[in-house]
Amino acid sequence: MEVLSSRILLRPADPERSRHFYREVLGLAVYREFGPPESPGVVFFLGSGFLEVSGGHSPGEGGAPMIWLQVRDVRAEHERLAAAGVTITREPRKEPWGLLEMWIKDPEGVRIVLVEVPDDHPLRRDQRTP
């Protein structure tokens, strides 16, 4: 599998507290923010990778870290991984935010999302104003 980009995903019980910890306490630089201004998802630089703090979970629900892997072709990876017997928890589909995603689990149950960024997605365009 050719991985184009990757990140660790955290869905904390208290997203504001976690965003504060990673931004203010650890001092991680922000790569991008997205979503509603009152509770944005934040992607931080993490060395040569990224850490995304977004969404949340209820206490006791479990907020285990997840892995996000950007690939060139989600559907091709779906076929390859299904043939290899990988546990696929969600088939490839286009999400409301425009990314093509599918979900799998590793042998220990770690959730992994495989993501394809379509050619027309804003992540593929320079967002700076001329």
TIVO-2410 file (N, C-alpha, C; in nm, 3 decimals):
# residues 130
REC num residu      c1      c2      c3 atome chaine
REC   1      M   0.085  -0.118   0.000     N      A
REC   1      M   0.000   0.000   0.000    CA      A
REC   1      M   0.089   0.124   0.000     C      A
REC   2      E   0.062   0.214  -0.090     N      A
REC   2      E   0.134   0.342  -0.094    CA      A
REC   2      E   0.056   0.443  -0.010     C      A
REC   3      V   0.117   0.489   0.100     N      A
REC   3      V   0.053   0.586   0.188    CA      A
REC   3      V   0.106   0.725   0.152     C      A
REC   4      L   0.014   0.815   0.118     N      A
REC   4      L   0.050   0.951   0.077    CA      A
REC   4      L   0.064   1.045   0.195     C      A
REC   5      S  -0.015   1.021   0.298     N      A
REC   5      S  -0.015   1.106   0.417    CA      A
REC   5      S  -0.075   1.022   0.530     C      A
REC   6      S  -0.046   1.060   0.653     N      A
REC   6      S  -0.102   0.984   0.765    CA      A
REC   6      S  -0.122   1.075   0.884     C      A
REC   7      R  -0.207   1.029   0.975     N      A
REC   7      R  -0.226   1.101   1.099    CA      A
REC   7      R  -0.285   1.007   1.203     C      A
REC   8      I  -0.268   1.045   1.327     N      A
REC   8      I  -0.332   0.977   1.439    CA      A
REC   8      I  -0.459   1.056   1.468     C      A
REC   9      L  -0.571   0.986   1.490     N      A
REC   9      L  -0.698   1.050   1.519    CA      A
REC   9      L  -0.734   1.031   1.665     C      A
REC  10      L  -0.768   1.140   1.732     N      A
REC  10      L  -0.819   1.134   1.869    CA      A
REC  10      L  -0.960   1.189   1.871     C      A
REC  11      R  -1.051   1.118   1.938     N      A
REC  11      R  -1.189   1.162   1.958    CA      A
REC  11      R  -1.210   1.170   2.109     C      A
REC  12      P  -1.164   1.278   2.171     N      A
REC  12      P  -1.163   1.287   2.318    CA      A
REC  12      P  -1.301   1.312   2.378     C      A
REC  13      A  -1.315   1.275   2.505     N      A
REC  13      A  -1.439   1.302   2.580    CA      A
REC  13      A  -1.457   1.452   2.599     C      A
REC  14      D  -1.347   1.525   2.612     N      A
REC  14      D  -1.351   1.671   2.629    CA      A
REC  14      D  -1.263   1.734   2.521     C      A
REC  15      P  -1.319   1.755   2.400     N      A
REC  15      P  -1.237   1.806   2.289    CA      A
REC  15      P  -1.170   1.940   2.319     C      A
REC  16      E  -1.238   2.031   2.387     N      A
REC  16      E  -1.178   2.162   2.417    CA      A
REC  16      E  -1.053   2.146   2.504     C      A
REC  17      R  -1.063   2.062   2.605     N      A
REC  17      R  -0.948   2.038   2.693    CA      A
REC  17      R  -0.832   1.977   2.615     C      A
REC  18      S  -0.863   1.883   2.525     N      A
REC  18      S  -0.757   1.820   2.446    CA      A
REC  18      S  -0.694   1.917   2.347     C      A
REC  19      R  -0.778   1.999   2.281     N      A
REC  19      R  -0.721   2.099   2.189    CA      A
REC  19      R  -0.629   2.194   2.265     C      A
REC  20      H  -0.671   2.237   2.384     N      A
REC  20      H  -0.589   2.326   2.466    CA      A
REC  20      H  -0.456   2.257   2.501     C      A
REC  21      F  -0.462   2.132   2.542     N      A
REC  21      F  -0.341   2.059   2.581    CA      A
REC  21      F  -0.240   2.053   2.465     C      A
REC  22      Y  -0.286   2.010   2.349     N      A
REC  22      Y  -0.193   1.994   2.237    CA      A
REC  22      Y  -0.145   2.128   2.181     C      A
REC  23      R  -0.233   2.229   2.181     N      A
REC  23      R  -0.195   2.360   2.126    CA      A
REC  23      R  -0.115   2.442   2.227     C      A
REC  24      E  -0.167   2.458   2.346     N      A
REC  24      E  -0.108   2.550   2.444    CA      A
REC  24      E  -0.003   2.485   2.533     C      A
REC  25      V  -0.030   2.366   2.582     N      A
REC  25      V   0.063   2.302   2.676    CA      A
REC  25      V   0.182   2.240   2.602     C      A
REC  26      L   0.153   2.155   2.503     N      A
REC  26      L   0.263   2.095   2.426    CA      A
REC  26      L   0.320   2.192   2.324     C      A
REC  27      G   0.238   2.287   2.280     N      A
REC  27      G   0.285   2.387   2.184    CA      A
REC  27      G   0.294   2.337   2.041     C      A
REC  28      L   0.210   2.238   2.005     N      A
REC  28      L   0.213   2.188   1.868    CA      A
REC  28      L   0.157   2.294   1.772     C      A
REC  29      A   0.220   2.306   1.657     N      A
REC  29      A   0.175   2.402   1.556    CA      A
REC  29      A   0.052   2.345   1.484     C      A
REC  30      V  -0.040   2.433   1.448     N      A
REC  30      V  -0.162   2.394   1.379    CA      A
REC  30      V  -0.139   2.387   1.229     C      A
REC  31      Y  -0.175   2.274   1.171     N      A
REC  31      Y  -0.171   2.254   1.025    CA      A
REC  31      Y  -0.298   2.310   0.962     C      A
REC  32      R  -0.415   2.273   1.019     N      A
REC  32      R  -0.542   2.325   0.969    CA      A
REC  32      R  -0.652   2.304   1.072     C      A
REC  33      E  -0.757   2.384   1.059     N      A
REC  33      E  -0.878   2.369   1.139    CA      A
REC  33      E  -0.995   2.352   1.044     C      A
REC  34      F  -1.097   2.281   1.088     N      A
REC  34      F  -1.214   2.259   1.004    CA      A
REC  34      F  -1.336   2.241   1.094     C      A
REC  35      G  -1.453   2.253   1.033     N      A
REC  35      G  -1.576   2.232   1.108    CA      A
REC  35      G  -1.626   2.359   1.173     C      A
REC  36      P  -1.719   2.345   1.267     N      A
REC  36      P  -1.782   2.463   1.328    CA      A
REC  36      P  -1.683   2.542   1.414     C      A
REC  37      P  -1.688   2.675   1.406     N      A
REC  37      P  -1.595   2.758   1.482    CA      A
REC  37      P  -1.601   2.737   1.633     C      A
REC  38      E  -1.720   2.702   1.684     N      A
REC  38      E  -1.734   2.683   1.828    CA      A
REC  38      E  -1.672   2.553   1.878     C      A
REC  39      S  -1.647   2.459   1.789     N      A
REC  39      S  -1.584   2.332   1.828    CA      A
REC  39      S  -1.514   2.273   1.706     C      A
REC  40      P  -1.406   2.339   1.661     N      A
REC  40      P  -1.341   2.293   1.538    CA      A
REC  40      P  -1.260   2.165   1.558     C      A
REC  41      G  -1.246   2.092   1.448     N      A
REC  41      G  -1.147   1.986   1.445    CA      A
REC  41      G  -1.014   2.054   1.417     C      A
REC  42      V  -0.908   2.007   1.480     N      A
REC  42      V  -0.777   2.069   1.462    CA      A
REC  42      V  -0.677   1.960   1.426     C      A
REC  43      V  -0.600   1.986   1.322     N      A
REC  43      V  -0.492   1.895   1.281    CA      A
REC  43      V  -0.362   1.966   1.315     C      A
REC  44      F  -0.282   1.900   1.398     N      A
REC  44      F  -0.154   1.954   1.442    CA      A
REC  44      F  -0.039   1.887   1.367     C      A
REC  45      F   0.068   1.963   1.343     N      A
REC  45      F   0.191   1.902   1.293    CA      A
REC  45      F   0.246   1.813   1.404     C      A
REC  46      L   0.294   1.695   1.366     N      A
REC  46      L   0.349   1.600   1.462    CA      A
REC  46      L   0.473   1.539   1.398     C      A
REC  47      G   0.582   1.616   1.397     N      A
REC  47      G   0.702   1.571   1.326    CA      A
REC  47      G   0.671   1.562   1.179     C      A
REC  48      S   0.693   1.445   1.119     N      A
REC  48      S   0.662   1.428   0.977    CA      A
REC  48      S   0.521   1.376   0.955     C      A
REC  49      G   0.442   1.367   1.062     N      A
REC  49      G   0.303   1.324   1.052    CA      A
REC  49      G   0.211   1.429   1.111     C      A
REC  50      F   0.088   1.388   1.140     N      A
REC  50      F  -0.012   1.479   1.192    CA      A
REC  50      F  -0.090   1.413   1.306     C      A
REC  51      L  -0.147   1.496   1.392     N      A
REC  51      L  -0.237   1.454   1.497    CA      A
REC  51      L  -0.366   1.531   1.480     C      A
REC  52      E  -0.478   1.462   1.462     N      A
REC  52      E  -0.607   1.529   1.447    CA      A
REC  52      E  -0.688   1.509   1.575     C      A
REC  53      V  -0.733   1.619   1.634     N      A
REC  53      V  -0.822   1.616   1.750    CA      A
REC  53      V  -0.955   1.672   1.702     C      A
REC  54      S  -1.056   1.585   1.694     N      A
REC  54      S  -1.186   1.628   1.642    CA      A
REC  54      S  -1.295   1.537   1.695     C      A
REC  55      G  -1.417   1.585   1.685     N      A
REC  55      G  -1.529   1.505   1.732    CA      A
REC  55      G  -1.516   1.478   1.880     C      A
REC  56      G  -1.570   1.371   1.925     N      A
REC  56      G  -1.562   1.335   2.065    CA      A
REC  56      G  -1.632   1.204   2.091     C      A
REC  57      H  -1.631   1.163   2.216     N      A
REC  57      H  -1.702   1.045   2.258    CA      A
REC  57      H  -1.751   1.067   2.400     C      A
REC  58      S  -1.848   0.989   2.439     N      A
REC  58      S  -1.899   0.998   2.576    CA      A
REC  58      S  -1.802   0.927   2.670     C      A
REC  59      P  -1.786   0.980   2.792     N      A
REC  59      P  -1.700   0.910   2.889    CA      A
REC  59      P  -1.746   0.765   2.904     C      A
REC  60      G  -1.651   0.675   2.910     N      A
REC  60      G  -1.681   0.533   2.922    CA      A
REC  60      G  -1.706   0.465   2.788     C      A
REC  61      E  -1.723   0.544   2.682     N      A
REC  61      E  -1.747   0.489   2.549    CA      A
REC  61      E  -1.617   0.440   2.486     C      A
REC  62      G  -1.507   0.498   2.527     N      A
REC  62      G  -1.378   0.459   2.474    CA      A
REC  62      G  -1.334   0.548   2.360     C      A
REC  63      G  -1.223   0.615   2.379     N      A
REC  63      G  -1.171   0.705   2.277    CA      A
REC  63      G  -1.035   0.660   2.229     C      A
REC  64      A  -1.024   0.531   2.199     N      A
REC  64      A  -0.896   0.477   2.156    CA      A
REC  64      A  -0.846   0.549   2.032     C      A
REC  65      P  -0.717   0.577   2.026     N      A
REC  65      P  -0.661   0.640   1.907    CA      A
REC  65      P  -0.689   0.556   1.782     C      A
REC  66      M  -0.701   0.625   1.670     N      A
REC  66      M  -0.723   0.561   1.541    CA      A
REC  66      M  -0.613   0.608   1.446     C      A
REC  67      I  -0.600   0.540   1.334     N      A
REC  67      I  -0.499   0.575   1.234    CA      A
REC  67      I  -0.571   0.616   1.106     C      A
REC  68      W  -0.524   0.725   1.045     N      A
REC  68      W  -0.580   0.780   0.920    CA      A
REC  68      W  -0.471   0.766   0.815     C      A
REC  69      L  -0.502   0.697   0.706     N      A
REC  69      L  -0.404   0.676   0.599    CA      A
REC  69      L  -0.463   0.724   0.467     C      A
REC  70      Q  -0.398   0.820   0.404     N      A
REC  70      Q  -0.441   0.866   0.272    CA      A
REC  70      Q  -0.376   0.777   0.167     C      A
REC  71      V  -0.460   0.724   0.079     N      A
REC  71      V  -0.412   0.637  -0.029    CA      A
REC  71      V  -0.459   0.694  -0.163     C      A
REC  72      R  -0.401   0.645  -0.271     N      A
REC  72      R  -0.441   0.693  -0.404    CA      A
REC  72      R  -0.578   0.643  -0.447     C      A
REC  73      D  -0.611   0.517  -0.414     N      A
REC  73      D  -0.733   0.455  -0.466    CA      A
REC  73      D  -0.795   0.367  -0.358     C      A
REC  74      V  -0.897   0.419  -0.290     N      A
REC  74      V  -0.962   0.346  -0.180    CA      A
REC  74      V  -1.027   0.217  -0.231     C      A
REC  75      R  -1.090   0.222  -0.345     N      A
REC  75      R  -1.160   0.104  -0.396    CA      A
REC  75      R  -1.062  -0.009  -0.430     C      A
REC  76      A  -0.948   0.025  -0.486     N      A
REC  76      A  -0.846  -0.077  -0.516    CA      A
REC  76      A  -0.794  -0.138  -0.386     C      A
REC  77      E  -0.773  -0.054  -0.284     N      A
REC  77      E  -0.728  -0.107  -0.154    CA      A
REC  77      E  -0.835  -0.194  -0.090     C      A
REC  78      H  -0.961  -0.158  -0.109     N      A
REC  78      H  -1.071  -0.239  -0.057    CA      A
REC  78      H  -1.065  -0.380  -0.115     C      A
REC  79      E  -1.050  -0.389  -0.246     N      A
REC  79      E  -1.042  -0.520  -0.312    CA      A
REC  79      E  -0.922  -0.599  -0.261     C      A
REC  80      R  -0.808  -0.533  -0.254     N      A
REC  80      R  -0.685  -0.600  -0.212    CA      A
REC  80      R  -0.695  -0.649  -0.067     C      A
REC  81      L  -0.744  -0.563   0.022     N      A
REC  81      L  -0.752  -0.597   0.163    CA      A
REC  81      L  -0.859  -0.703   0.190     C      A
REC  82      A  -0.972  -0.694   0.121     N      A
REC  82      A  -1.077  -0.796   0.136    CA      A
REC  82      A  -1.022  -0.933   0.095     C      A
REC  83      A  -0.948  -0.936  -0.015     N      A
REC  83      A  -0.889  -1.062  -0.061    CA      A
REC  83      A  -0.787  -1.117   0.038     C      A
REC  84      A  -0.724  -1.027   0.115     N      A
REC  84      A  -0.625  -1.069   0.214    CA      A
REC  84      A  -0.689  -1.107   0.348     C      A
REC  85      G  -0.823  -1.095   0.357     N      A
REC  85      G  -0.892  -1.135   0.479    CA      A
REC  85      G  -0.895  -1.030   0.589     C      A
REC  86      V  -0.865  -0.906   0.556     N      A
REC  86      V  -0.867  -0.798   0.655    CA      A
REC  86      V  -1.011  -0.770   0.697     C      A
REC  87      T  -1.032  -0.740   0.825     N      A
REC  87      T  -1.164  -0.704   0.875    CA      A
REC  87      T  -1.201  -0.566   0.825     C      A
REC  88      I  -1.303  -0.559   0.741     N      A
REC  88      I  -1.352  -0.432   0.687    CA      A
REC  88      I  -1.478  -0.396   0.763     C      A
REC  89      T  -1.474  -0.284   0.834     N      A
REC  89      T  -1.589  -0.246   0.916    CA      A
REC  89      T  -1.683  -0.150   0.845     C      A
REC  90      R  -1.635  -0.087   0.739     N      A
REC  90      R  -1.721  -0.001   0.658    CA      A
REC  90      R  -1.668   0.002   0.517     C      A
REC  91      E  -1.754  -0.028   0.422     N      A
REC  91      E  -1.719  -0.029   0.280    CA      A
REC  91      E  -1.684   0.113   0.234     C      A
REC  92      P  -1.611   0.128   0.124     N      A
REC  92      P  -1.578   0.261   0.073    CA      A
REC  92      P  -1.705   0.340   0.039     C      A
REC  93      R  -1.704   0.467   0.077     N      A
REC  93      R  -1.815   0.556   0.041    CA      A
REC  93      R  -1.769   0.700   0.050     C      A
REC  94      K  -1.839   0.786  -0.024     N      A
REC  94      K  -1.809   0.929  -0.021    CA      A
REC  94      K  -1.881   0.988   0.100     C      A
REC  95      E  -1.803   1.059   0.183     N      A
REC  95      E  -1.857   1.121   0.303    CA      A
REC  95      E  -1.913   1.259   0.270     C      A
REC  96      P  -2.000   1.314   0.358     N      A
REC  96      P  -2.055   1.448   0.334    CA      A
REC  96      P  -1.947   1.555   0.317     C      A
REC  97      W  -1.830   1.534   0.377     N      A
REC  97      W  -1.720   1.632   0.366    CA      A
REC  97      W  -1.637   1.610   0.240     C      A
REC  98      G  -1.678   1.516   0.154     N      A
REC  98      G  -1.619   1.502   0.022    CA      A
REC  98      G  -1.507   1.401   0.007     C      A
REC  99      L  -1.463   1.339   0.114     N      A
REC  99      L  -1.356   1.239   0.105    CA      A
REC  99      L  -1.416   1.100   0.083     C      A
REC 100      L  -1.344   1.016   0.011     N      A
REC 100      L  -1.382   0.875  -0.003    CA      A
REC 100      L  -1.314   0.801   0.112     C      A
REC 101      E  -1.393   0.729   0.192     N      A
REC 101      E  -1.337   0.663   0.310    CA      A
REC 101      E  -1.387   0.520   0.321     C      A
REC 102      M  -1.303   0.436   0.379     N      A
REC 102      M  -1.342   0.303   0.423    CA      A
REC 102      M  -1.271   0.276   0.555     C      A
REC 103      W  -1.328   0.189   0.636     N      A
REC 103      W  -1.272   0.159   0.768    CA      A
REC 103      W  -1.237   0.012   0.779     C      A
REC 104      I  -1.121  -0.015   0.841     N      A
REC 104      I  -1.077  -0.152   0.867    CA      A
REC 104      I  -1.030  -0.159   1.012     C      A
REC 105      K  -0.999  -0.281   1.056     N      A
REC 105      K  -0.938  -0.301   1.188    CA      A
REC 105      K  -0.814  -0.386   1.172     C      A
REC 106      D  -0.713  -0.355   1.254     N      A
REC 106      D  -0.594  -0.439   1.254    CA      A
REC 106      D  -0.622  -0.561   1.343     C      A
REC 107      P  -0.529  -0.656   1.352     N      A
REC 107      P  -0.554  -0.777   1.433    CA      A
REC 107      P  -0.583  -0.749   1.580     C      A
REC 108      E  -0.540  -0.634   1.633     N      A
REC 108      E  -0.565  -0.599   1.773    CA      A
REC 108      E  -0.691  -0.514   1.791     C      A
REC 109      G  -0.760  -0.486   1.681     N      A
REC 109      G  -0.883  -0.407   1.689    CA      A
REC 109      G  -0.866  -0.258   1.673     C      A
REC 110      V  -0.744  -0.212   1.640     N      A
REC 110      V  -0.722  -0.070   1.616    CA      A
REC 110      V  -0.795  -0.030   1.489     C      A
REC 111      R  -0.875   0.077   1.500     N      A
REC 111      R  -0.950   0.124   1.382    CA      A
REC 111      R  -0.858   0.205   1.292     C      A
REC 112      I  -0.867   0.177   1.162     N      A
REC 112      I  -0.786   0.245   1.061    CA      A
REC 112      I  -0.881   0.293   0.952     C      A
REC 113      V  -0.873   0.421   0.919     N      A
REC 113      V  -0.952   0.474   0.809    CA      A
REC 113      V  -0.860   0.494   0.690     C      A
REC 114      L  -0.901   0.443   0.575     N      A
REC 114      L  -0.829   0.467   0.450    CA      A
REC 114      L  -0.906   0.575   0.376     C      A
REC 115      V  -0.835   0.678   0.332     N      A
REC 115      V  -0.897   0.796   0.274    CA      A
REC 115      V  -0.838   0.825   0.137     C      A
REC 116      E  -0.928   0.857   0.044     N      A
REC 116      E  -0.886   0.906  -0.088    CA      A
REC 116      E  -0.940   1.048  -0.101     C      A
REC 117      V  -0.853   1.140  -0.140     N      A
REC 117      V  -0.894   1.279  -0.161    CA      A
REC 117      V  -0.924   1.296  -0.310     C      A
REC 118      P  -1.054   1.312  -0.346     N      A
REC 118      P  -1.089   1.328  -0.488    CA      A
REC 118      P  -1.023   1.452  -0.549     C      A
REC 119      D  -1.004   1.448  -0.680     N      A
REC 119      D  -0.939   1.559  -0.750    CA      A
REC 119      D  -1.007   1.693  -0.728     C      A
REC 120      D  -1.141   1.694  -0.710     N      A
REC 120      D  -1.214   1.820  -0.694    CA      A
REC 120      D  -1.230   1.865  -0.549     C      A
REC 121      H  -1.166   1.797  -0.454     N      A
REC 121      H  -1.180   1.831  -0.312    CA      A
REC 121      H  -1.096   1.954  -0.278     C      A
REC 122      P  -1.143   2.040  -0.185     N      A
REC 122      P  -1.066   2.160  -0.146    CA      A
REC 122      P  -0.925   2.130  -0.095     C      A
REC 123      L  -0.901   2.012  -0.040     N      A
REC 123      L  -0.766   1.978   0.005    CA      A
REC 123      L  -0.667   1.972  -0.111     C      A
REC 124      R  -0.717   1.960  -0.231     N      A
REC 124      R  -0.631   1.954  -0.350    CA      A
REC 124      R  -0.607   2.090  -0.413     C      A
REC 125      R  -0.671   2.195  -0.359     N      A
REC 125      R  -0.659   2.327  -0.417    CA      A
REC 125      R  -0.590   2.421  -0.321     C      A
REC 126      D  -0.517   2.516  -0.375     N      A
REC 126      D  -0.451   2.620  -0.297    CA      A
REC 126      D  -0.561   2.715  -0.247     C      A
REC 127      Q  -0.579   2.724  -0.115     N      A
REC 127      Q  -0.686   2.804  -0.056    CA      A
REC 127      Q  -0.647   2.950  -0.034     C      A
REC 128      R  -0.521   2.984  -0.063     N      A
REC 128      R  -0.478   3.124  -0.044    CA      A
REC 128      R  -0.544   3.213  -0.149     C      A
REC 129      T  -0.577   3.333  -0.110     N      A
REC 129      T  -0.634   3.427  -0.207    CA      A
REC 129      T  -0.519   3.490  -0.285     C      A
REC 130      P  -0.541   3.516  -0.416     N      A
REC 130      P  -0.434   3.573  -0.499    CA      A
REC 130      P  -0.399   3.715  -0.458     C      A
***
